């Protein structure tokens, strides 16, 4: 078994520091770095299928290192899956009657007309699943560490920042302390069923920004605005003290307030449009224009909500760092959450020491008074 992701708490020691997620959207999925072995690739759901092509008409997923199927067992294993009728066989790596053609099509990409589909997929890669019931059925499956992530990022157990597979993926990448996250084949465009999911992805991108994690999205991606234009949050130079943390917290709080005001303004304008639509005396032309305006306002509202959640994610992460520094007023102990280069300073003596903390570990430094 490939332990590259299976031993996820120790991933920072495996050498590869960048992870790329490949989604279903045809606009950018072909731009994923399939030819760069230094980047770890994670696919999802039915992306493996040979019918999913790149722009040259070749099978898109030429390689991958890990997979994720976060849906419940009843959904993941249902017959006649929309994107791949034989998906349950692929997941469980078992043979069965071909649900794609029923043995009626000699050109069937799955069974070649034989009527039996045998996936013969490799089991040398981890598949993150969201349902305990899949662990005994899916070879190579690992239960997604949601409880550990919630605890690690100090989330309220009642908060739900996991409304899409991408949100699960970004949270996992941050928990595994990757230094760079690349996203391809995800749009979550306004006006689609994915629009409501975009804000939670934005939240995790916000936390990534505050952690100093580089985020890369391709040009033209519908998630643009959550991007860093290729380069993320600048590392804090020199000393990072409680004062620096307070500055960051205040700055992000102001950003959150600005985003809240923007969202409320948009919602107020949208409410005004909807109220006009309730006027019974409207003619068809006016009503059509108002409907179009309301639809456009909904798109703007979704984008504004995404911006707010991105800022809120960064704000919460900054608060976490501040909380730890306040808990150790002389900064004897510091847990580093990113690759930002800190120096630890005793605020009474002014003595400093380079921060040699391995990512994700904790180091106690005793300084002389």
C-alpha positions in Angstrom: 0.0 0.0 0.0 1.3 3.5 -0.9 1.7 5.3 2.4 2.0 8.7 0.8 -1.4 9.9 2.0 -2.4 6.9 4.2 0.0 8.2 6.9 -1.6 11.6 6.6 -0.4 13.2 9.9 3.2 12.8 8.8 2.7 14.0 5.3 5.1 16.9 5.7 7.9 14.4 5.8 7.1 12.8 2.4 8.8 15.4 0.3 6.0 16.7 -1.9 4.7 20.0 -0.7 2.1 20.8 -3.4 -1.3 19.1 -3.9 -3.6 19.6 -6.9 -7.3 18.9 -6.9 -9.0 17.9 -10.2 -12.8 18.5 -10.5 -15.4 17.9 -13.1 -15.7 21.3 -14.8 -14.5 21.0 -18.4 -13.3 24.6 -18.5 -10.1 24.1 -16.5 -9.7 20.4 -15.5 -7.4 19.7 -18.5 -4.9 22.3 -17.1 -4.1 20.1 -14.1 -0.3 19.3 -13.8 -0.6 15.6 -14.8 3.0 15.7 -16.1 4.6 17.0 -12.9 5.3 14.1 -10.6 6.4 16.5 -7.8 2.8 17.6 -7.4 0.4 15.2 -5.7 -2.9 14.8 -7.6 -6.2 14.0 -6.0 -9.3 13.0 -8.1 -12.9 12.6 -7.0 -16.0 10.6 -7.6 -16.1 9.3 -11.2 -13.2 11.3 -12.7 -11.2 8.2 -13.4 -13.6 7.0 -16.2 -12.1 6.9 -19.7 -15.1 8.7 -21.1 -13.9 11.8 -19.3 -11.6 13.3 -21.9 -9.1 16.2 -22.2 -9.2 18.6 -25.1 -7.2 16.3 -27.2 -9.8 13.5 -26.8 -7.6 11.4 -24.5 -8.6 10.1 -21.1 -8.2 13.0 -18.7 -6.9 11.3 -15.5 -3.6 9.9 -16.8 -2.4 9.6 -13.2 -3.4 10.3 -9.7 -2.0 9.7 -6.2 -5.2 9.8 -4.1 -8.9 9.9 -4.4 -11.9 11.2 -2.5 -15.5 10.0 -2.4 -17.1 11.9 0.4 -20.8 10.9 -0.2 -22.8 8.5 1.9 -22.6 4.8 1.1 -26.1 4.6 -0.3 -25.3 7.5 -2.7 -21.8 6.3 -3.7 -22.9 2.7 -4.3 -26.2 3.4 -6.0 -26.9 1.6 -9.3 -26.9 3.6 -12.5 -24.8 6.4 -11.2 -25.3 9.5 -13.3 -21.6 10.1 -14.3 -20.6 6.4 -14.4 -23.2 3.7 -14.2 -20.6 1.2 -13.0 -19.1 3.4 -10.3 -20.0 1.0 -7.4 -17.9 -1.7 -9.1 -14.9 0.7 -9.5 -15.1 1.8 -5.8 -15.4 -1.8 -4.5 -13.1 -3.2 -7.2 -15.5 -6.0 -7.9 -17.1 -7.4 -11.1 -20.7 -7.4 -11.9 -23.3 -7.0 -14.7 -22.5 -4.0 -16.8 -25.1 -1.2 -15.9 -23.8 0.9 -18.8 -25.0 -1.3 -21.7 -26.2 -4.6 -20.2 -24.0 -6.5 -22.6 -25.9 -5.0 -25.6 -23.1 -2.8 -27.0 -19.9 -4.4 -28.3 -18.3 -0.9 -28.3 -19.1 -0.4 -24.6 -16.0 1.2 -23.0 -16.6 -0.8 -19.8 -17.5 -4.4 -20.8 -16.9 -4.4 -24.6 -20.3 -6.1 -25.0 -19.5 -9.0 -22.7 -22.1 -7.9 -20.2 -19.7 -8.1 -17.2 -17.7 -5.2 -16.0 -14.4 -5.8 -14.2 -12.6 -2.6 -13.1 -9.2 -4.1 -12.2 -8.2 -0.8 -10.7 -5.0 -0.5 -8.7 -5.5 -0.5 -5.0 -2.1 1.2 -4.4 -3.6 4.6 -3.5 -5.8 5.9 -0.7 -9.5 6.8 -1.2 -10.8 9.2 1.4 -14.4 8.3 2.3 -17.0 10.1 4.4 -19.0 7.1 5.5 -17.9 4.4 7.9 -20.0 1.9 5.9 -17.6 2.3 3.0 -14.5 1.3 4.9 -15.1 -2.5 4.6 -16.4 -2.2 1.0 -13.8 0.1 -0.6 -10.2 -1.3 -0.8 -7.7 1.4 0.2 -10.3 3.5 1.9 -9.5 5.9 4.8 -12.2 7.6 6.8 -12.0 11.4 6.3 -10.6 12.8 9.5 -13.3 15.4 10.0 -13.4 15.3 13.8 -9.7 15.8 13.9 -9.9 18.7 11.5 -12.7 20.4 13.4 -10.7 20.1 16.6 -7.4 21.2 15.0 -9.0 24.4 13.5 -11.1 25.0 16.6 -14.4 25.0 14.7 -17.7 25.0 16.5 -19.1 21.5 16.2 -22.4 23.1 15.0 -20.7 25.0 12.2 -20.8 23.4 8.8 -18.0 24.5 6.6 -18.1 21.3 4.6 -20.8 21.8 1.9 -18.7 20.5 -1.0 -16.0 18.0 -1.8 -13.7 20.9 -2.5 -14.2 22.3 1.0 -13.3 18.8 2.4 -10.2 18.7 0.2 -8.9 22.2 1.1 -9.4 21.5 4.8 -7.6 18.2 4.5 -4.7 19.8 2.6 -4.4 22.5 5.3 -4.5 19.8 8.0 -1.8 17.9 6.2 0.2 21.1 6.0 0.8 21.3 2.3 2.6 24.5 1.3 0.7 25.0 -2.0 -2.8 24.1 -3.1 -3.8 24.0 -6.8 -7.4 23.7 -7.9 -8.5 22.7 -11.4 -12.0 21.8 -12.8 -14.0 23.6 -10.1 -16.2 26.5 -11.0 -19.1 26.7 -8.5 -20.5 29.4 -10.8 -23.3 31.6 -9.6 -26.7 30.4 -10.8 -25.8 26.7 -10.5 -26.5 24.2 -7.8 -22.9 24.7 -6.7 -23.3 28.4 -5.9 -24.3 27.7 -2.3 -21.1 25.6 -2.0 -18.8 28.3 -3.1 -18.9 30.2 0.1 -17.5 27.3 2.2 -14.7 26.7 -0.3 -14.0 30.5 0.1 -13.9 30.0 3.9 -11.2 27.4 3.7 -9.3 29.4 1.1 -9.4 32.3 3.6 -7.9 30.1 6.2 -5.2 29.0 3.8 -4.4 32.7 3.1 -3.9 33.4 6.8 -1.7 30.3 7.1 0.6 31.5 4.4 -0.4 28.7 2.1 0.1 29.5 -1.6 -3.1 29.0 -3.7 -3.1 28.6 -7.4 -6.1 28.7 -9.7 -6.0 28.8 -13.5 -6.9 31.8 -15.5 -10.6 31.9 -16.3 -11.6 29.8 -13.3 -15.0 30.6 -11.8 -13.4 30.6 -8.4 -11.2 33.6 -9.3 -11.5 36.1 -6.5 -10.5 33.4 -4.1 -7.1 33.3 -5.8 -4.0 35.1 -4.8 -3.0 35.9 -8.4 -0.7 32.9 -8.0 1.1 34.2 -4.9 -0.4 34.1 -1.4 0.0 35.9 1.9 3.5 37.3 2.4 5.5 35.7 5.1 5.9 37.9 8.1 9.6 39.1 8.2 11.6 39.0 11.4 9.9 38.8 14.7 6.3 37.8 15.1 5.0 39.0 18.5 1.7 39.4 20.1 1.6 42.9 18.7 1.9 41.6 15.1 -0.9 39.1 15.8 -3.2 41.8 17.1 -2.5 43.9 14.0 -3.4 41.0 11.8 -6.6 40.3 13.8 -7.7 43.9 13.6 -6.9 44.1 9.9 -9.0 41.0 9.2 -11.8 42.1 11.4 -12.0 45.3 9.4 -12.0 43.3 6.2 -14.9 41.1 7.6 -16.9 44.2 8.6 -16.4 45.7 5.1 -17.6 42.4 3.5 -20.6 42.3 5.8 -21.6 45.8 4.9 -21.2 45.0 1.2 -23.3 41.8 1.5 -26.0 43.7 3.5 -26.1 46.4 0.8 -26.6 43.9 -1.9 -29.3 42.0 0.0 -31.1 45.3 0.6 -31.1 46.1 -3.1 -32.2 42.6 -3.9 -35.1 42.9 -1.4 -36.2 46.1 -3.1 -36.3 44.4 -6.5 -38.3 41.5 -5.1 -40.8 43.8 -3.5 -41.3 45.4 -6.8 -42.0 42.0 -8.3 -45.0 41.6 -5.9 -46.8 44.6 -7.5 -49.8 43.1 -9.3 -50.1 45.9 -11.8 -46.7 45.2 -13.5 -46.8 44.7 -17.2 -44.9 41.7 -18.7 -42.0 43.7 -20.0 -41.3 45.4 -16.6 -41.7 42.1 -14.8 -39.3 40.3 -17.1 -36.7 43.1 -16.5 -37.1 42.8 -12.7 -36.8 39.0 -12.8 -33.5 39.4 -14.7 -32.3 42.0 -12.3 -33.2 39.7 -9.3 -31.3 36.9 -10.9 -28.2 39.1 -11.4 -28.5 40.3 -7.9 -28.5 36.7 -6.6 -25.2 36.0 -8.5 -23.7 39.1 -7.0 -25.0 38.1 -3.5 -23.4 34.6 -3.8 -20.0 36.2 -4.8 -20.2 38.6 -1.9 -21.0 35.8 0.5 -18.0 33.9 -0.7 -15.8 37.0 -0.2 -17.1 37.3 3.3 -16.5 33.7 4.2 -12.9 34.0 2.8 -12.2 37.0 5.0 -13.9 35.3 8.0 -11.7 32.2 7.5 -8.6 34.3 7.6 -9.9 36.3 10.6 -10.6 33.1 12.6 -7.1 31.7 11.8 -5.5 35.0 12.9 -7.5 34.8 16.1 -6.2 31.3 16.7 -2.6 32.5 16.5 -3.3 35.4 18.7 -5.0 33.1 21.3 -1.9 31.0 21.5 0.4 33.9 21.9 -1.8 35.4 24.6 -1.7 32.0 26.4 2.1 32.3 26.5 2.8 36.0 27.3 6.6 35.4 27.3 6.3 33.3 24.2 7.9 30.3 25.7 5.7 28.0 23.6 4.5 28.6 20.1 2.8 26.2 17.8 3.4 27.1 14.2 0.6 26.6 11.7 2.4 27.3 8.5 5.8 27.7 7.0 6.0 31.3 8.0 9.5 31.9 9.5 9.0 33.0 13.1 11.5 34.0 15.7 10.4 33.5 19.3 11.1 36.5 21.6 11.1 36.7 25.4 9.3 40.0 25.8 11.1 40.7 29.2 14.7 40.0 28.1 14.5 40.7 24.4 16.3 37.4 23.8 15.3 35.7 20.5 15.7 32.2 19.1 15.0 30.9 15.6 11.8 28.9 15.4 12.9 25.3 14.5 9.4 23.9 15.0 8.6 21.1 12.5 5.3 21.8 10.9 2.4 20.6 13.0 4.6 19.8 16.0 5.0 21.8 19.3 8.3 22.9 20.8 8.9 24.2 24.4 11.6 26.7 24.7 12.8 27.7 28.1 14.4 31.2 28.2 16.4 32.7 31.0 14.9 35.6 32.8 
